[in-house]
Amino acid sequence: MKQPKPYLLGVMSGIDAIISYLPVSEADFMADPKSQDAILMRLQDIGENLSRLREGFPDFWEAHATNAWVKAIGLRNLISHGYGDVDLAVIWDLVNNDFPAFKQSIEKLL
């Protein structure tokens, strides 16, 4: 029987990768297209894992999902379908300020 855990592990893997890719300053991030691409790709992957979790395990989703999880799916769609519209300053703020709580929401389920 399929379980939600592999999707949660996929999210956690993406979070950890983003943290490891993150330059030390916003200026460094803005000047480094490789870091931007790597982080955006991982954000897409996080959103995809959460989307599959929502589709495959609706009861689990209903019991545990946070608003940040829903936003991560929306961000995945924005990155996937409107790459030129991604505001990198918003991405920088997200991964620096919102990731600790987001990561904690996943860790508590593993």
Summary of the structure (lengths in Angstrom):
residues: 110
radius of gyration: 13.8
end to end distance: 17.5
largest distance: 46.5
contacts: 304
relative contact order: 0.18
helix: 83%
strand: 0%
